[in-house]
Every structure is written in structure tokens, then in C-alpha cells.
Amino acid sequence: MRVADLPLAAEYVDHFEGEGIESLYPPQVAAVEAGVCAGDNVVAAVPTASGKTFVAELAFLTADGPGLYVCPLRALAREKYEEFDRLPGVEAGISTGDYDSAASDLAGNDVIVATSEKVDSAIRNGAEWVDDLACVVVDEVHLLGSPGRGPTLEVTLATLRRRAPDVQIVALSATVDNPEDIAAWLDAELVESTWRPVDLRVGVHAEGTVRFDDGTDLSVPVDAADPARDADTEVTAELVAGAVDDGGQALAFVASRREAESLADRLAEEGFDRDGDDGDERTDVAAGDGATVAEGLRDAGATGTGQRLTEVAARGVAFHHAGLSSDHRALVERAFRERKLAVICATPTLAAGVNVPARRVVVRDQRRYTGEGTEWLPVLEVHQMCGRAGRPHLDPYGEAVLVADDADGRAELWERYVTADPERVESKLRDPAALRTHTLALVATGIAGSQAGVLDALAGTFYASRTSNPNLGGVVGDAVASLIDDGLLAATEGPDGGIEATPVGEQVSRQYVTPDTGVRIVDGLRTVAGMASDDVTELTAFEIVCDTPDMDDTYLGNAERAEIYQFARSRSAELTTGMVDADDFEGWLESVKTARILTEWVDGASVEELVDAYRIGPGDLESRIERAEWLLGAADALADVVGVELPAIGSARSKL
């Protein structure tokens, strides 16, 4: 099937053909045959790089009205926004933050790109543009099974379908074990395929040989002369070097930030940035570009982490993890796509993020630390890493290699990941914390006015569609009772057992904080009302919002625990929680550390000073500042509701 055969205006056909897209891939043909251009609901469960974005564009360009693209990550949202905005005559809008607004400025766009959290918050704040949507495309819909964002995605989709019953839903997914269940929930045609534009073979390395799933072997001799070298790292280095020698690029996945940086240091020894004057075969990638990339990274920040990144980038290597600043991450991703870097050493989060395919993917680590021990990575996560191998139109093939310690390890990894199907997608909506959040939102927005109304609204969720007897009544009842106890809901008079949101509950929902965060902020504000005015400082405001579930944790090392303890003791008069009153003392100390960092930031400390002093990454500081600004805004709004004056909130927020 050719693009010219599709029901598209000539300007769109010209646009796609101008980008080299003249014929459709088989999964794209299947999506067209399933009705994606006719307004029908479609679920496409297909591999990475098989053309899912083009399927989304077909849906938008043939829909009878505006479209919404829902994706999980801000970086991915920006990438897709730029892609949609290039479509001729298409006005695209993007919104990923400002959780306390309806994002009314998005109305009038042809395509809106947003995270599921942003769509959910816009709905809570009265967004009217959602009623006009003709098409909703959901990327990474398998994240319905994610404990964190899964319930939000699920309830948001159910709400959108209830508000706009005729809206077309196009859900894009990685290959999962039960896509038919997602399709059944969405009343959609299922397109399921394993086709890829570039052949992929997956193997496991052990004892000097990679054994691939196509029956072939690859010898990877490793010099074990230096016993101080980690064997798995040396295997990884050899596999990466082989891909670059062959004119390709490589991604190497490891378990932690520290390991990503350490591996990048080791790979930089290979010197992948060659100018070709010595006849080296590596000139197809990263040839002489390292200095340019390093200069751009240097200009974007001069922290210790940034300096280490700059040094390895000059050799054609980069590392990528959440501790990097957003500018550095974006520069690394762009340089890799432009073939100015030979290899990225990354934590697993890159696999589910932006588009950075490579000739060869090496998964050195298959376990990660959870805080209490190590656990195996999910099959789907490893499959997504492997799926990054093979760049269409550039790579003749893709290879993914898992590194094992020995023959027994090879057998275990083979069974666990190579031949295993990815996990089933199962709803996490039954989680009590998730139900509290969404029950409050349903009542606060007027969708439900009783427990029965909440159950009726949740009847359209993935959870309800998967369970013959959902039995949410008991857990919803528990959620309602706890929200009443916390002062966020109140029972109304009458025989039907009605409920309504209190003014505090309404504001908590509108500010898009969790009920637990709202309760903690209100408790902190009420404590402030009894404090001496001289003791109420910006540190007070930061401590209130940092000691909430919605603030990211900040790691507290053993070496700094005593110092943070002494700080909390010396500034105890400014804190709303007494040292003997904290339910989770370690968690509270972490929040005090975060509050101290933010206080020093607004007092003028530099990124470099804070990164060096508190062993955090620039990206960690960015995220804490962003969350503090949001949570301080919520605290300011709640202060008005409960009648507490706390000028320090506005002062702290204005300086962030």
C-alpha cells in the first residue's frame, strides 16, 4: 500500500513522500485495514521502529476534529510535538506541566500533545476542549500496568470516553502478552505484529561467544590478562567496539547512574572519535565530532557531572541518566541521532523514552537495586531495550546481546528473556492510594455524588472490563471513609448516601496533589498558625512541601546523616514536625535535606555548589525545584482555604 493510496490531502502525501515515506510497513497497512483512517478504534501492539507514529498521524489527519496525543514522558512529548508541528497546515500544541490549570490555551489546536497526568489535571480544572476531541492517540498504552501512572492513564481514558462517547481511540503499545484485553476494553480492532523494518537477532554472551536466537554464533574474545578489570564490562566494551568498527552505533544498558558513568569512562579509552587520517574503519560514526559535542555540553553546564560527560563525549562516548540536567540529556540524544556519538551508556529509563536506536544494544546488567535488595528487570523492559537495536534506512540489521557470567547464566537469561513472552498488562487501579486519589477527583469534579456514583464512573475502566465481579465496592467504600476522616469529603443529607468534596478537598483535587500530600500540607499550615512569626521562614515552607509523597525522595547517605540531623536540630523551631514526632524518621530527614537544598538554592547557591555539597545530580536539583514550585503553589492555594497566612510560601516560590 502506498501513501498516495490513502485518504489524505495532496499536501500530506507530498509531505510524507518528501520525508522518504512512500510505502507503508505491514503493521501500518494492517492499521489502515482495521479502520484507523475511518474513525474506528484501533490497538496496535507492534515492535519499536515499526511505524507507530505514522499510524498516529493517519488518525489525526483523517479525523473530523482536533486530536490529542497522550504520552508518558515530557521528553517524548516534546519530540512528538515537533514532529506533528511539521505537518503542513497543522497547528500543534503541547502541555506537560502546570497541574493547577485547565490549559485553556490548548483549545483551537489541531493536535495537542500532553502527558496523561496533564490531561487528568486539565479535566479536574474544567477543561472544555476535551469535549471537542475527535481522536485520542495513546502512546505506550501498556503502561496501564504501571503502579505509578497506570491508574491515572486508565481513569483518564475512561473519563475521556465518557465525556466524548464518539471519540476515536488509537492505542499504541509494545508487544505484550494480552493486547486483546486492551482492545476489548476500548472496543477496538487489534493489530498485532512482530514485523520490524530491520531484522533483529537477540543473543546471550557467555564464555567468549554470543549465541543468537537465529542459530548463529559470534565469537567475542576478551583479554582477561588484567584481573582488576570487570569481566562483564570488558565483554561490553568488546561488543560496543565491534559495532562501531562495523560502522554502527551502540547502546549499553547498566543498572545505575554510577555504573553508566563508570562504563562510559572505560569505553572512552577506546577513543571512538576518530578523524579517519590513520585509515581506521570507524569513520562512519562520531568521526571528528567529539570536540563539537563536548563544546556544546560544556556550554550547557559546568558541574562535576557535566565535566565528566564532556570529557567522555570528546572521545565519542556519552552517559545518560536522570541525574543529568535536561539540557545535557537533550544534547546527548540529539548528538547520538545525528551520529556524532558512537555509544551511550544508559540506565534502563532510556529504553522507554526518546527515539535513539542503534546498531547494537548490550544489556550488561539485568538486575537492579530496589532499596531492599536486587530484583530481575521485567521482561517487557528488557525487550524494549533490545528493540532499540536496528535503525531503519541506516542499519542492515540490529543486534541485542545480554551479558551472562557463564554457561549457566546464559541458560537462565535465555529462558528468562530471550524466549519469554512479556508480562501481561494488569490494572493497578485497586491500589488504595490510587483509589483515594481518583475517588476524590470524581467527587470534586461533580462526576459522582455518592459511592454508587463513583462505582458507576469506574465501570468504564480497564480494571472493570477485566473483572467479571470487580468488587470495588468495598475498597471504594474504604477510600470514601478515609477521605471523610481526612476532611476532604463530607457526607450529605438524604437517603442515597451522598457525598461531596469539602473546600479543602476541592482545592486538593484542583491542585493535582494526592490526598495524602494535601492532608500533610494542611496539617503543616495549621501548625504554622501556632508558631512564633519569627520562626516561620522559607525553610518552613519548603519543609512542609518536601515532607509529602508528591516530592521526589533525596538520597541520604550514611556520611551525611549526622550533619542533616544536626541541621534539623539547630533549626527545629522553623520546622512543623518535631524530631520525635516523625512517623518515618529517615524519610523525614530526607525531606529536611531536600528543604535545606532548596533553601540554599533560593539564597543564591549555585548548581555546582549544591551538586558538590549534597551528592545529587543536576537533574535531581531540576526536578526538586520544579516539584517545589508546583507544591508551593498548592500550599498557597490551600492556605487561603484554611485561613492561614504564610508569606514565606510566596517568597520561596518567587525565588525558585
N, C-alpha and C positions, 0 to 999 in steps of 0.2 A: 504494500500500500504506500502511495506517495503522498507527500504533504499537499500537493496540488489537487489530490482527490478528496481532501477533507472539506467540510462545510465552513471554510474560512474565507474572510475577505481577502482580496488580492494583496493588500498591503501586508497582511500577516504571512501569507505564503511567501512573498518576496523577502520578508524579514528572516524567516526561518531558513529559506534557501540561501540567503546571504551569509548565514552562520554555518552553512555546510550541512543543514538538516534537510535532506530531500526525500528520504525514505524512512518509514517508521520501523522501529525494532519490533520483534514479535510480541512482547508484552504490551507495547503501545497499540499495536493492531488489535490485540485482544481487548484492551480497554475501550477502543472505539466501537468494536463489535458488541461490547457489553452496554453501550449507551452513554459513554461519558460526554459525547457531543450532542446528545439528545435530552439532557437534563436528568438522566437516570442516576440513581445512587450506585457507586462502584467502590469496591475494596480491592486494591491492587497490592498483593503480597509478593514482592519481587525483589531480586538482589540489588545491592548497591550498584550504581552506574548503569542501570538498565533503562533509564529514561523516565523516571517518575516525575521529574519537574515538568517535562513536556506534556505529560498527561494532565498535570495541574493547569498548565497554560491552555490546553484544549478546553478544559472545563470552563475556565474563566472567559475565554474568547467566544464561546458559544452559548454562554448563559444569558438569560434575559434579565440582566440586572447586575448590581455590584457583587463582588466576590470577597471572601475572607480566607486568608491562608494562615492556619494555626500551626505554629511550630514550637519546639520545646526550648530552644536556646536563642539568646539575643544575637550571638554572632551569626548563627544560621539565618535568623530573621533578617539581619542586615544584608546578607548575601542574596537571599531570595528577593528582598525588596529591590535591590539594584538590578536584578535580572528581570523582574516584572516591569520595572520602570523603563526599561529599554524597549519594551514592546511599543510599536508605533501607535500613537493616539491614546495610550493607556495612562491614566493618572493613578499612580500608586502612592499609598500612604503607609506609614509604619508607626507602631506604638508598642513599646515594651516596658515602660515604667509608669510613673505617676499613678499609683494604685488607688488614689483617692479621687479620681475624676472619671467622667463618662467618656472622655476622649472625643468630645463632640466635633472637634476639628477634622476627624476622620470621615465624617459624612460628606458625600459628594465624590469620594474617590471611587475609581473603577475596581481597584483591588486594594484590600487592606491586609497588611502583614502584622501579626501580633502573636505573642505567646498566649498560651491557654490561661495563664494567670491574669494577663492584662484583659482578655476578653471577659473573664469571670468578674473582674473588678469593675469593668465598664458597665456590665449588666447590673451589678449591685448599685451603681451610681446613676441608673436611669438612662443608659444609652439607648436612644431611639433608632439609631442607624442599623441595629441588629435586625429590626423588623423588616427592613428593606432588602436584606441579603437574598440573592438568588442562588448562590453557590458557596459552599463552605468546603475547603480542602484542608484536611488534617494530615500533617506530616508526622511520621514516627508514631502512628496510632497504637502500635504495640506497647507504648508507654502507659496505656491503660493499666498495665500490670505493675507499674512502678509505685512503691509505697508512698513516695513523696508527692509527685504531681499526678499520679493516676486518677485518684478520686476527683480532683479538680477538672481534669480533662473530661472525665466521664459525666459529671454533673453539668458541665458547661455545654457539652454536646446535647445532652438531654434537654437542657433549657432552650438552646437554640432551635431544636426541632419542635419544641412546644410553642415557642414564640412565632416561628415561621414554618408551619407544617409542610409547606410545599418546597422548602429549600432543598437543593441538591447537595448531597453529601458525597464527597470523594475522599476516601481514606487511603493513605499510602503507608505501607508497612514493610519492614524487613520480613524475611521468611520466618514464620513462626509455626508452632505446632497446630494451632487451631484457628486459622484465619476465617474458617467457615462460621465460627461462633460470632466473630465481629461482624461479618457480613449479615448474618441472620438478625443481629441486634439492629443494624442500620437499614434493614430491608433492602439490601444491596446485592448486586451481582458480584460474584467473586472472580477476580483474575489472579490466578496463582501460577507462578512460573519460576523455574530455576535458570532460565536463559540469561546469559551475560554477553555483552558485546566483545569482551576479551576473555578468552579461556583462562580459568583459574585452576591451579592444582595446589592442593594442601598437603603438607607433609610434616613429619616429626624428625628432628635430628637427634641422633644418639651415636656415640662411638665412631665419629668420623663420617657418618653417612646420613643423608636425608632420604627417607623413604616416603614417596609421594603416593597419593590416593589413585593416581593413574597407572600405578605399577612400575614407575620409573624410580631410579635412584640417582642421587647426586653426591659425589664424593666431596667432602669438605674437611680436608686435613687441617689440623690445628697444631701449631707448635706449642708443645707443653713443656718446653725447656725451663720456663720461669715458673716455679711453683707458687710464686706470690700472686700471679695473675689468676683471676677467677675464670674457671673453665667455661662456664656458660657465656660470660662476657666475651671471651676470645672467640668462641663459636659465632656469637652475634656479629663481632667485628669482621670475621671472615665472610659471613653471609652478606653483610652490607657491602663490603669491598667487592665481592663478586658481582653484585647487582650493578654497582657503579662502573666497574670495569667493562660491563656489557652495555654501557650507555644508558642505564636506568637510574631510578632513584629508589630510596628505601625508607621505610618507616620501621622503627624499633620500639616496641611497647614494653615498658617495665612497670614495676609495682608502685613506685613512689617518686616524689619530686627529687629527692636526693639521688636516687638511682638514675633518673633521667639525666641529671647534670653530670653524674659520675661517668655514665656511659658516653655522653657527648664528649667529655674530656678524653676518654680513651679513643673514640673514633677520630677526634681531631688529630691524633697522632698520625693517622693515615694520610692526612693532607689531601682532601678531596678537591680542593680548589686549585686546579692546575690550569696553566695557560696554554698548554699544548706544545711549547717550544722544545720539550725533551722527547717528543714523539709519543707521549703517554696516551693511552686509548680512552682516558676518562674525559676527554674534551667535550663530549656531548652534553654534559651537565655540570653546572657550577664552574665552568671554565673562566677563571679570572674574575668572577663576580663577587667573591667573598669580601673584598675590600669595600665594594659599594654597599653590600648588605650590612656589613659591620658599621659603616659610617651612618647609615640610616638608623640602626639600632642605637648607636651611641647618641645620636641627636634626640632620641625619644626618651632618654633617661640615663642617669649615671649611678644607679645603685650598685651594690656589690653583685646582685643577681644579674643586673643588666650588663655589667662589665664582663662577667663570666660568659654571658650569652654572646657578647660582642667578640670576645676572643675566639670562641669556637666557630662562630659564623665566618670569621675571616679564613677559616680552613674548610668551609663548605658544609659545616655541621650546625645544627641548632637543637635546643631542647624546648619542650612545650609543656607547660603545666599551669594550674590555676594560680600559682604564686607569681607568675609573670604579670606585668601590667597589661592592660587590654591593648595598648599601643604596640607593645612588643609582640604579643601573640598575633595580632593582625599582620604585623610586618613579616613575621616568620611564615605565616600561612601564605601570604602573597608571594614572598620570595620563593617558596617551595613550588607553588603553582607555576611560577614563571621560570622554573628550572634553574634558579640561581643558587639553590642549596641542594646538596646531594642527599642529605638524610636528616630526618627529625627523630629525636629520641623523646618519647612522649609517655605520659600516663594514659590509662585506658579512656579517659574522658574525650580525647581527640577522636576516637573511633566513632562516636555518636554525634560529632559536631560538624564542622565545616568540610567543604569538599577538598580533600588533599590526598588523592590517590597516588600510588607509587608502583614501580615495577615489582618490588619485593617487600613483603611485610614479615618482620621477625617478631614473634611473641616470645620474648625471653622469659618473662615471669607470668605464671598462670594463677598465682595466689596473691592475695593482698591482706594487709593487716587491718583488722576491724576495731582495734582498741582493746579487745579481749583475747585476740589470737589471730591466726590467719585462716582464710577460707578460700575455696576454689572460686574463680571467676565464673559467672553464669555462662552457659553455652552460647546464648544469644550474643552476649558481649564479645566473646572470643570470635564468633562468626562475623560480627560486624568489623572487628579488627582485620580479620582475614579478607573480608570483602573489599577492603581498601586497595587490594592488590590488582593492578592492571588498569592503566589509564587509556580510555578509548582514543583511537587515532594516533597514539604515541607509543604504546607498548604492544608488542606482538603477543604477549602473554602476561599473566600475573601469577606470582608465586607467594604462598604464605607458609611460613615454617615455624613450628613450635619447637622450642629447645627443651630437650629432656636430659636428665643426668646420665641415664644408662639405658640398657635394653628393657629393663622392667619399667622404667619411667616412660619409655616410648610406648609400650603396650598400654599403659594406663592413660596417657594423653590421647592415644589413638582412639581408644574406646570412649573416653570422656568427651572429646571434642571433634575429632575428625569424622567419625561415623555416627555421632549422636545427633538427634534432632534437637532444635532449640526448644526451650521451655514453652509450656502453654501460657497464654495470656489469661490471667485470672484477676478479677476485680479486687481492689483493696478498699472498697467503699465501706465495708463493715467495720473498719478500724474506728474505735471510739473517738479519737481526736478528729478524724476526718468527718465523722457524722456530726459531731458538735459544731464544727465549722459550717458545714453545709445546711444543717438544720437551722442554725441561726440566720444564715443568709436567706433561706427560703421564707422564713417568717418576716424578717426585716424588710424584704423587698415586696411583701404583700402577696407572694405566690401562694403561701399557705397560712391559714389562720387557726390551725388545730393540728394535733398529732396525726389525725386521719388525712389532713391536707398535705402534711409532709410526706406521708407514705404514698399518697397519690402522685405527688410530684416526683418521687424517687422511682415510681413504677416504670418510668421511661429510661432507666439507667441500664448499663451493661450488666450490672450485678443482678438486677431483677430479671433480665432476659435470660440469664444463665441458670437461674434457680427456680425450680418448679414451685417451691414454697419458700420465698425469700426470708420470711420470718424476721423482717426488720422491725416489726412492731416492738419487740422487747428492747432492742438496742436503741431504737429511736426514742422510746419512752424513757430510757435511762438518760439519753442525751438531753431531752427536754427537761427532765427533772434536775439535771446538773446545771443546765443553763438558767433555770429558775432560781436555784440555790445561789448561783453566782451573780444574780441580779441583772442578767442580760435578757431574760424573758420573764413575762408575768402572765399568770392565768387570768382569763377574762370571765366575766359573769355570764351565766347561761348554761343550758343543759348539754351543749355539744362539746364541752371541754375545750373551749377556745383558748388560744394563746396569742400573745402579741409581744413585739420587741419593746423593751424599755428604751428610754432615750439613750442610755449608755449602750445597750445592745445594738440599737440602730447605728450609732456612731462607730462602734467596733466593726460592724459589718461594712459600713461605708468606707472606712479607712483601710479595709482589707488586711486587718491583722487577725490572728487566730483568737478565739475566745480566751485561751489561757494567757496570751500576751495582753489582751485588753484588760483582763482581771488584774494582772500584775501591774500594769501601768496605773490603773485606778487606785489600787492599794498604795502604790508609791506616791501618787498625788495626794492622797488623803493623809499619808504620813507626813508629807511636806507641810501640810496645813498646821501641824503641831510642832514644827521645828522653828528654832530661832531664825529670824530672817537673815542674819549674818552667816549662818551655816548653810544656807541654800545657794549653791553655786552651780556653775556649768557642769562640774563633776557630778553633782546630784542628779541633774537632768540626764547625763549620759549613763549613770549607774542604773537609773530606772529603766531605760530602754534597752541597755545591754544585758540586763538580767531577765531576758524574755526568750521564749522559744523561737521567736522570729529573727533574733540576732544570731549570726554565724558564730560558732564557738571559736575561741582563740586558744591555741595550744599553750599549756602552761608546763614548762619544763621543770624538772627537779631542781635545777640550779637557780631558778628564779622564784621558786615558790616562797622561800623565806622573805625575799625582797618585797614581793607583792603583798604578803601577809603584813609586813611592817608598814607598807604604804597604807593598806586598808585600816590598820590600827591607828596610824597617825592622823588619818583623815576621817575617822569613824563618825564624827559629828556631822559630816556632809553626806553620809550615806543613809539610805532609807531602810536598809536591812542591817540589823546588828550582827556582829560576828558569831554570836551564839544562837542566832535565830534562823540562820540559813538552813533550809531543808537539805540542800545538796551543797556542802561547804566547798568542795573542789570546783563545782560548777559556778558557784558564786564568786570564788577567787578568779576564775577565768573571766567572768563578766567585769570584775573590778579591773583586771588587766586591760581589757578592751576599753573600758571607760577612761582609764588613765592614758592610753594611747591616743584616744580621740581628744581628750582634754589638752594634751601636749600638742596635738595637731592644730587645734584652733588657737592655741597660744603661740603658734609660729614655728614649731619644729618642722624640719624638712622631711621629705620621704626618706632620704638617705639616712638621716639620724634615727628615725623610728625603726626602719628596717634593721639597722645595725644594733640598736639597743634592745629590741624585743624579739628578734629572730622570727620575723614574719616576712612574707614576700610583698613586693609592691602591689601585686594583685589582691592579696589579702587586705591590705590597707584600703585599696579602692573599694572593695566590697563592703568593708565595715563602714566606711564613710557614706556610701550610698544607702546602706540599710539604716544607718543612724539618722540620715536626713529624712527618710520615709517614716521611721518610728517616732522621731521627734515631732513630725507633722501630726501623726496620730495622737501623740500625747498632748499636743497643743489643743487639738480639737476636743479631746476627752476632758481636758482641764476646764474648758468652757462649760461642758455639760455638768460636771460635778461641782462647779463653782469654786475652783482653786486657782489662785493666781500664781504663776510660776514664770516670771520673765526670763529666767535662765534658759528656758526651752527655746524661746525665740532668739535669744542671744547666741546660744550654741549653734542653732540651726543656720543662722545667717553667716556664721564664720566657716561652716564646713565647705 
